[in-house]
Structure formats: structure tokens, C-alpha cells
Amino acid sequence: MSDLISSTDYKSFYKDLKGLITERRNKALKVVNVELINLYWEIWKRIFEKQENSKWWDNVIWELSRDLENEFGKWFSKRNMLRIRRFYLTYKDEEKVATLLPQITWSHHWKILDKCNKDDGKDHLRRIFYVKMVIQQKWSVRDLESNLIQSTFERWALKQTNFKETLPWELQSDASVLVKDAYDFSFLDLEEPFKEKKLEDLLVKSIDNTLKNFWTDFCFIWRQFKIEVEWDEYFLDLLFYNRKLKCFVVVELKTTDFKPEHTWKMAFYLSALETQEMQEWENPPIWIVLVKEKNKTKVEYALRDINKPMWVATYTTKEWLPDYLANLLPSEEDINRELNLLW
């Protein structure tokens, strides 16, 4: 018997069964979650309608909660019923996200509701963004919490690119997910001042955390990638590939503030990379420059007449301090337009 259990055939068979069980269990959990979210929605929808028609109902809601908790457990405690109420009242008039709500867990929902409360008139856009990103990026609750702390919505909404002018329409939806206005490299534990090579060394050494900053579908290819033009050599700091866009993404690292000449230089690099490395079925490469600081007007002017897809972002090596960003966000109309590209 022990020989059989240690055989390759048995191990392969066991691995297949384990995969089958895991797959079906995950499917079952998704079905359970959908039913739970829909149940919570329907419960408070009925309570809300009852309150609208019978004002006296306000006085017995918590009696109802107590009876439901006694019958069905903690899912209907007063605390959770308050959460369900907030969940329903928050989304009942937001048709854009109605079909998305059952696709994420109750724990995800409560993190979003708890943290999207800046009261700057854009919280409904924040919630839509985080719901969509949990689905698209497959964020765990811990991933979501980290992105909420890092103000990822603000980083995304403040982005500066020339994608609308340089990318085909069919690529703009996927490209919109790629972009942040600022990146959090505090995990590198860098002390000022530092050189570009030191930053590059640590980003490559911590490639797992680096890729998390760039979200899904990014693959790291090489550092100091060499291209040759008429016997002169040029080196690209970091070269990535994005599977969804089917293109190279070049990351240029700067320890200085943004300068307009950065874009002219990289337009040359992208032309060379496109000519020498791009396959016929691939899309043209995209460039990102990461700088210490940037002036938004200078970036806007620098990108305006460049015919290569680029974006300019900042990075921080300390904890992110997002409070001042609320007044810098684009208009609700502009953010809504970008949110529509995410789905």
C-alpha cells in the first residue's frame, strides 16, 4: 500500500482531485456570496418599503432584528442590520453598480463603506472605483484595505497621460486600469538622498511588491534593457510586458522633478523599441516616467504633441499622505468618464 501511495500515478490522481475540490468549493462560495448579498439587499428593501408606507414600523425594526438573530444567528444582529441598512441606502439609487454588488464579498463591501467617507462630493465615485477594482484585480480584503489606506482612487483619478490621443479606442479601456498618478515605494525603506541605481536595485530585488504596485497583467522582463541605434547603445531602466494590452511598458526612474525633455528623449527610445522588438501582432510600447515631483501644467504641455503613449507619475518612499488631494481631483464628469472605461 505504501508503495502505491508514493507512486507518481497516485500523486497525480490526488493532485487532480484536490484541484477539482478546490475549484468546486470556490464556485460554491461564490454562489453563497451572491445569495447572501442579494438576501441582504432584499431584506432592507422590504423594510424600507414598509417604513415608507407605515411610519409606526420605525419602532419595531430592532424587535425584528432581535427575533431574526434569535432564529438565524449573528448575521441579523443589530450591528449587522445597521450595516445592511447603510449598504442598501448607499446603493439603492446607484444603478451603475447594482449588477456588480453581488460579485464581491460582504467583508469587501463593509471596508469600502467604512472608508469612503471623505464627504467631498466624490464618495460615490470612490465606491464605484473600489468595487470595480476588487472584481478586476481580484483583491483580497487585505489588498483592498491596503489600497484604501494608500488612497489608490485619488492616485488613479489624478493621472496624467496622453492615452486618448495616442492609443486606439479599443485599448483605452484596459489602459485606463494601468495608470496611477503616484506610486508607493515605502516598502523599499529608502533613506534620502539616493541615486537612481539604488532605487532600481531595490525595485528589482523586491519585484513581488513592485508588481503589486503596477497591478495585474504586468510581467517583469529585464532591467537596463539595451537597444542599439547606429552603433550607439541606450539602456531602458525597467522593461515590463502587459499581457492584456499585449505591449511593452517601459519604466524610467528619476530622482529629480519632472522635466519636459524627459518626454522627447523617451519618444526616441519608444520608436527604437517599437521598430526593433515589437512583434507584428503586438501593440506599440507605452512609457511611464516616475519622478519625485511634477507640475501638472508642465506635464500637460509636454505630453500634448507627443505621438507616443506615455504617462507621468510620482513616487514616494515614505508613508503616503493623501489628505490634500481632495481639492485636486478632476470634475465628477471627467472621473465618471474614466470609471466607465474600467468596465
Secondary structure as UniProt FT lines:
FT   HELIX           2..5
FT   HELIX           8..53
FT   HELIX           55..60
FT   HELIX           61..72
FT   HELIX           74..76
FT   HELIX           78..91
FT   TURN            92..93
FT   HELIX           95..97
FT   TURN            98..100
FT   HELIX           101..103
FT   HELIX           106..115
FT   HELIX           123..137
FT   HELIX           141..149
FT   TURN            150..151
FT   HELIX           152..157
FT   STRAND          160..161
FT   HELIX           163..166
FT   HELIX           169..178
FT   STRAND          182..184
FT   HELIX           186..188
FT   HELIX           196..205
FT   HELIX           207..213
FT   TURN            216..217
FT   STRAND          218..229
FT   TURN            230..231
FT   STRAND          232..242
FT   TURN            243..246
FT   STRAND          247..253
FT   HELIX           261..277
FT   TURN            280..281
FT   STRAND          286..291
FT   HELIX           296..304
FT   STRAND          310..316
FT   HELIX           323..328
FT   HELIX           332..341
//
